[in-house]
Amino acid sequence: MITQTRINQEFSTREDLDWITALTAHQIKLLAEQEVIQLGLFDEQNLVEVESVDYPGERLIACRNPITADSRAQKREKLLQKTE
């Protein structure tokens, strides 16, 4: 994976090249808190296209990963059980 800075420096001037970038977990959390991303928006394929003022001119595609969701739910449940 490369940084946005490197993309801007080395690749953004090339017309024959395009790229896909990924948001960090923290960035996704912020979008969810701003209600840009809502789980109810995901269709049967678990994909949704969203727009955000934080990413002007960019097309954001979010994908819900059910395996990661299950893993996090199990981890959360274990932590809750330890606090009882």
MOCOR-V571942 format. One record per residue. N is the residue number from 0. SS is DSSP state (a for helix, b for strand, c for the rest). Layout:
BEGIN
N_SS ; N_SS
END
This chain:
BEGIN
0_c ; 1_c ; 2_c ; 3_a ; 4_a ; 5_a ; 6_a ; 7_a ; 8_a ; 9_a ; 10_a ; 11_c ; 12_c ; 13_c ; 14_c ; 15_c ; 16_c ; 17_c ; 18_c ; 19_c ; 20_c ; 21_c ; 22_c ; 23_c ; 24_a ; 25_a ; 26_a ; 27_a ; 28_a ; 29_a ; 30_a ; 31_a ; 32_a ; 33_c ; 34_c ; 35_c ; 36_c ; 37_c ; 38_a ; 39_a ; 40_a ; 41_c ; 42_c ; 43_c ; 44_c ; 45_c ; 46_b ; 47_b ; 48_b ; 49_b ; 50_c ; 51_c ; 52_a ; 53_a ; 54_a ; 55_c ; 56_c ; 57_c ; 58_c ; 59_b ; 60_b ; 61_b ; 62_b ; 63_c ; 64_c ; 65_a ; 66_a ; 67_a ; 68_a ; 69_a ; 70_a ; 71_a ; 72_a ; 73_a ; 74_a ; 75_a ; 76_a ; 77_a ; 78_a ; 79_a ; 80_a ; 81_a ; 82_a ; 83_c
END
